[in-house]
Amino acid sequence: MTHDGSAMSRLWLIWVVGLAAYMVGVMQRTSFGVAGLDAAARFDASPAVLSGFVVLQLLVYASLQVPAGVLLDRFGARTLVVVGALVMAAGQLLLALADRLPLAIAARVLVGAGDALTFISVLAVVVAWFPARRVPVMTQLTGLIGQLGQVLSAIPFAALLHGPGWATAFGSAAALGVAVALRCSRCCATGRPVRPPRRPRRRRARCCRASSTPGGSPAPGWASGRTPARSSPARCSRCCGGCPTWSPGKA
């Protein structure tokens, strides 16, 4: 594989890993909504209390957007994606083991905090690695495809919840978050963003058509078709692929 091909492969690998982290974050965010009835029975909570979980998580998410931006500038996108995935995994693990309402509330606070760090960091990865003309499209694709995390919470997570049980479902979600964090930490551990190679611009030839004298006045010999005094066939070959006005028979 050529250098350009390996750079493009690396670019798409980084985007896929970041997209997977965001998709898992969406799954962690929406998993409690799937477990509403089970949560009411487990914590002996009313529907009003359970709806407060969603509001609390949104408040934590919104309140941490500005601090998340500051941390992003300070530590970088990769670090924040890893930390966000680990914080959400810790919240899901705490929720898997919780049997009292205060512990469940603390768990959802952790999930909201980790969620606040994830999406903005993934967008920063898109901006850093993709050309500017592709950033809007890739941003929209990241947001749309990432919402497939709701499918993960609605199908496999719900199957675990209604099969093995509460602890297994949320414990599996925590394990998935740790796996994504490990993959993100290994992806692009070193190196700087490599943008796709640009086509080199061809230098405009000036050796045969520009003056070799200061001030831009025509050089002696140009009117008679001879090569300017300070030009040479070698120089013309380097800058414009050969001088059309030079021939061995002309001095």
N, C-alpha and C positions, 0 to 999 in steps of 0.2 A: 504494500500500500504506500502510496506517495505521501509526502509530508502534508500536502494540502488535503488529501483524503483523510489522513489521521486527525488533522485539526478539525475537520467537519464532523467526523465521528465523535470526537471528544465533545464538541459543542452540543450535539444532539443527546449524547449520554448525560451530560450535566443537566440539560433541560428535562429529560425524562426522570432523572432522580429527584430533581426539585418538584416536578409535577406529582410524582408519587408521594412525596412528603406532604404536599398540599392536599392531595386526595385523601390520604389517611387522616389528616387534620380535620377535613370535612366529616369523615366518618366518626371521629371522636366527638366532634361537636354535636352531631345529630343522633348519636347512639342513645342518649338518655330519653329522647322523645319516643324512640321505639319501645323502650322499657318502662313506659309510663304506668301501666297497670301493675306490673311486677314491682315497681318502686313504691306504689301506693300500698301494696300488701307488705312489702319488706319493712318499710319505715313507718307504717301506720299513719300515712299523711293524707290530707285532704287534697282534692284537685287544685284548690287555690294555692296551697303550699307548693305543690309540684310545678305549677305554672310560674311560681317565683324563682324556681331554678333556672328557667330559660331567661327570665328578665335579668337575673343576677349575672349569668354568663355573658349576656350582651353588654351589660354595664361594664364588666371587667374588660371585655374585648375593646369597647369604645374608649374607655379611660386610658388604656395602655398604648394607644396608637402613637401619640407623641413621644412617650418614652421609648417605644420600639424604634421609632425613626432615629432617635439619638443613639441608641445602642447599635443600630445598624451602621451608622456612620463611624462609630467607635470600634466595633469588633468585626464587622463584615457579615455578608449574607450567609456564608457557610456555617459560621459559628451560631448565628441566631436560628437557622433552620434546625440544627442539631439540638440546641438547647430547647427550642419550642417543642420538638418531638419528644424529648425526654420529660419535659414538664407535663405535657399531656399524658404521657404514659404513666407518670407518677400519679396523676389525678385519677386515671382509670383503674390503676392498681388499688389505690385507696378506696375507690368506690366499690371495687370487687370485694374488699374485706370489710367495708363499713356495715354496721348493723344499727347505727343511730343516725338521726337526722343531722346533727352538727357535722359529723364526719362526711356525710354526703354533700353538704353545702361546701365544705372546704375542698372536697374533691372537684366539684364543678368550678370552683374559683381557679384551681390549678389548670383545668382544661381550658377555661377561657383565657388565662394568661398565656399558655402555650400557643393557643390559636392566634392570639394577637401578634405573636412574633413570626408566624409562619408565612402568611400570604404576602406581606410586604417584603419579606426577605426573598421569596421566590421571584417576585417581580423585579427585585434588584438584580438577581441573577440573569433574568431575561435582558434587562437593560445593559448589563455589563458584557454579555457574551454575544448578543445578536447585533447585526448592523442596524442603524437607526431606522432605516426604511422598513424593517421587518418587526420592530418592537411593538407597534400597535396590534398587528395581526397575532403575534405570539402572546401578547398579553391577553387578548380576547380568548385565544385557544386555551391558555392556561386556566382562565377563570371558568370556561365552559366545561372542559374535560375534568377539571378538579371537582366539579359538582357530582361526578359519578361516585364520589365517596358516599353520597346518600344511598346509592344502590348497595354499597357494601354494608351499610348499617341496616338496610331494609331486608336484605336476603341472608347473607351468611351470618351476620351478627344476630339477627332475629332467630335464625335456626339454632344457633348455639344457646341463645337465651331460653328458648322454649324446649330445648333438648337437654343438654347436660346441666344447664342452670345459670343462675346469676353470676356466680363467682367465675365459672369457666368462660362465660361470654366476655365479661369485662377484663378478666385476666388475659384472654387472647388478644383483646384490643390493645392492652398495655404492651404485650409482647410484640405485636406488630409495630407499635410506635418505636420500641427500642430497636427493632430490626431496621426500620427506615432511618433512624438516627445513626446507626452504625454505618449504613451504606452511604449516607450523606457525608459522614466524617472521612470516609475513605475515598470518596469521589473528589478529584481535584485537590488533594491534600497539599500539593505544591504547584507552583507555576502561576502565571498571570493569564488573564483572559486573552485568548488568541482569536482575533477577528478573521473572517474569511479573507484570503489574499485578494488584493485588488490588482486589476490589470495595469501594468506599468504604462505611464504616459510616455509617448514618443517625443523626444526633444525636437523642437522645431529647428531645422537647420538654419544657421545664420552665417556659417563660415563662407558660403559662396555668394550670398545675397546681401550680407551686411558689410558695412565698411570695416576695414582693418585700421582705420585712422580714427583718432578721438574726434568726438563731436558728430559722428554719423555721416560725414561727407563721403562720397564714393572714393574708393581706393584707386590709385593709378593702375591702369591696365584693364579695369572692368569694362569700359566702353568698347575696347577692342576685342573683348571676348577672352582675355587672358585671366588666369587665376590671380586673385589679389596677392600682393607681395607677402603678407603674413599668413596666408593660407597654404595648406599643403594637402596632397591627396590623402595622406594618412589621417589628418584631422577631419577631412570631409567624410572618410569612411567611417570614422567613429561616430560622428554626430548625425549624419543623414544618409548613410549607406552608400556613399560615393558621390563625387562632384560631377554633375552632368556637363559642366563646361570645361572640365580638365581633360586633356589628352596628352599622351607622351610627346606629341609633336609640338606642343605649345609651351612656351616658357612662362 
